[in-house]
C-alpha cells in the first residue's frame, strides 16, 4: 500500500462515519451522483478513457446497493416536481445521473439499473446521438497514441504532456480545456488530417433506437447536454449558446416524442447568461460543482453533484467518503 493510500484510508473512514449523510437535519437534502462511462477493465474502451471517467459494472452495482442503504434513491425529475409543488420529500434522497449518452451506459449500466429498480437521468448530446462522432478529448487521445505523432509538429502540442499513458492523456486534456472549444477543435482537425486519422468505424454513443428504448421506460429520464457539447463559457457567442441550449431540447423532444425538462452543463461550465437562458427552458440543470443540495438554499439551475470514478470509489467506504463531500 502506498503512502498516499495509507493517509487516505483513515480519512475515508472518518468521512464515512461522520459525514453530512450521517447527520439529521430539519430540511430535505438531495445528493446527485455523476457518472460518465460504465465499462469492465477487459473492455478495450476502458483503457482508452480518462481514469476519472470510468466505473466498472460490479462497482456500479455496489454503489447502488450502498447508496440504497443510506438514502432513498429517487428520480431527479420526480424529486424536482415534488419539491417545486410543495410535496413531501424524503429527508435524505439520492439521484443517479449519467452525462453524454455513452453506448456503454446502455450495455452495462442499464441492465443493473433495471435489475435493482433504480431510477436515473441521462443527459444526451443531441447531435452526436446515432453518429460515429467523438468528443474532442477522445479524439485527442487517439492523436497522442498515434505512432507517427510528434508534439513538435504542432504548436499547440509543444507544452502538453504526451504519451500513451492514461494519466498523461488526462493531463493533456485538462490543459487544452483552458482554450475555447472552437480553437481546440481546429487543432484536433489539423492533427487528424496531418496523421491521416479517419473517422472511427464504431460508435461510442447510443443510437436513437437505444435512447428511445430508455426514454420509454419509467425508470429513465432523458435530459439535454446541448447539441454538440459546446462549453457554455463567457467566450461562447450568444447565438451559439442559444442554439446549444434551446435546439438540443427541441431536437430531443421531437425524436423521443416527450418533454425534455432537465439540462446538464458540458464540463460544468456556465455563466450568468447561460444559467438565465437555461432557466427559461428547463425545470432543472446540473453542474459539476461538488456538494449537497439543501432544499432551502439550492439553485434549481445550478444543482450540485458528486462525481465518482473507479479509483476513488471501488469500495463502499471510499464511495461514502465521496458522498460526505469532505475535502
Secondary structure, 3 states (H helix, E strand, C coil): CCHHHHHHHHHHHHHHHHCHHHCCCCCCEEEEEEECEECCCCCHHHHHCCHHHEECHHHHHHHHHHHHHHCEECCHHHHHHHHHCCCCCCCEEEEEEEEECEHHHHHHHHHHHHHHCCCEEEEECCCCCCCCCCCHHHHHHHHHCCCCCCHHHCHHHCCCCCCCCHHHHHHHHHHHCCCCHHHHHHHHHHHHHHCCCCCCCCCCECCHHHHHHHHCCCCEEEEECCCCCCCCCCCCCHHHHHHHHHHHHHHHHHHHCCCCCEEECHHHCCCHHHHHHHHHHCCEEEEEEECCEECCCCCCCCEEEEECCHHHHCCHHHHHHHHHCCC
